[in-house]
Amino acid sequence: MSRNQKTRIRTTGLAIFGKELVRRCGSHCELCDAQGVKLFVHEVPPSPQTPDLEHCIMICDDCRNQLVKPTAVQARHWHCLASAMWSDVPAVKVTSVMMLQQLEATEHWAAQLLDQAWLAPEELRWLDDARN
């Protein structure tokens, strides 16, 4: 099976979670809270072998583009993480902390937010796994 075929199969598997994720997020981006925009299923790394709802978040195109293209990051957009980092959804919290860690070298406010962040032990393990 080619890589493209595997990607298409995985994308189809993730799309199954769409309705459940839309219900969970109330049709808002789970990171920046954008509403009235197209939302996408984003799989939070590391990706499990089989697509898993708990590893997925719904995000807008702005967030998605900046997550997948670190050179496209616009720091001002990520001030929304001050709220997102307190989400009840572990995948949102882990993604928020990952982005804050990326920003902390150049953005003083991101370092301040990281000082306030709290992750449960399993979320810390997830974060460590994502970095490796």
N, C-alpha and C positions, 0 to 999 in steps of 0.2 A: 504494500500500500504506500502510495506517495505521501510526501509531507503535506501537500495541499489537500489530499483526501482526508488525512488525519485531522487537519485543522478544520475542515468543513464538518466533519463528524462531531468534533468537540464543540464547535460553535452551535451546531444544531442541538446538542445536549444541553448547553448553557441556556439556549433560548427557551427551553422547557420551563426554566425557573422564572421567566419574565413576569407572568401574572402574579406569582407569589411575591416577588420582589416589589412590584408596583404597589401591591397592597401594603407591604411592610413600610415602604417609603412614602406612601400617600402621593405618588406621582411627583415627588420632589427629588432633586439630586441629593444623594445621601452625604455628599461632602460639602457642597456650597449652597445647598438648599434652593437652587434654581428651580423655578416652576414654569409650566407652559412651554417647555422645551423638550426636544426628543431626548429620551434617556436610553442608555446602553447598559447591558450587563457587563460588568468588569470583574474578572476573576483576580482575587488578591493572591499574590504569590506567597509561598510556593504552591503551585497548582497540584492538587492531589491527582492521582492516576485517573480516577473517574470524577467528572464534574460534580461538585458538591455545593448545594445551596448556601451552606454556612461560609463558603469561601468567595461568595459573590456579593457585589454591591451594585446599586443602580446609580449611574453617574451621567452627567451632561457631557456634551461634546467638548466643552472647554476643559473640564477636569480630565476627561479621557485623553485628549491630545497632549496635555501637559504631563500626565502620568507615563504615557508611553514614549514621549520625546522629551527627555530631561533638558535638552537645549532650548526647548520652547517654553520653559517655565517662566511665568510672569508672577513674581513674588506677591504683588498686590492682590492677585486673585485668591491667594491662599490664606488671607486673614480669616476666612470662613472656618478654618480649622480650630479656632478658639472655641467654637461650639461643637464641631464635628468630633473633636477628640473626646468628648464626654458622652458620645452615643452609647446606647444600650447594645448596639450591634458590634460584636468583636471585630469583624472584618473592617468596619468603618473606623474603629479606634486604631487598629493596626495600620491601616492605610494612612490615617492622619499623622500618626507618629513617624511613619516612614518618610512622609513628605516634609514634616517639620525637621527631621534629621538632615534631609537634603538641603533645606533652606538655612539651617542654623549657622553655617559658616559665614553667610553674607547678610543675614537678616537678624538683627538683635531681637526683634519681637518673637521670632520663631524659637530662639534659644530660651527666652523667658517662658514661652508656652510649654516647652519641653520640661522645664524645671517643675511645672505644675502638673504635668501629665501623670496619670496612674494607669498601669495595666495589671491585670490579674496575672498570676504565674503562667497560665496556659497561653495568654496573649503575649507575654514576654518571650516564651519559647517560639511562638509563631513568628514574632518579629526577628528573633535570632535566626530561625530557619530561612526566612526571606532574605536576609542579608548574606547568607552563605550560598 
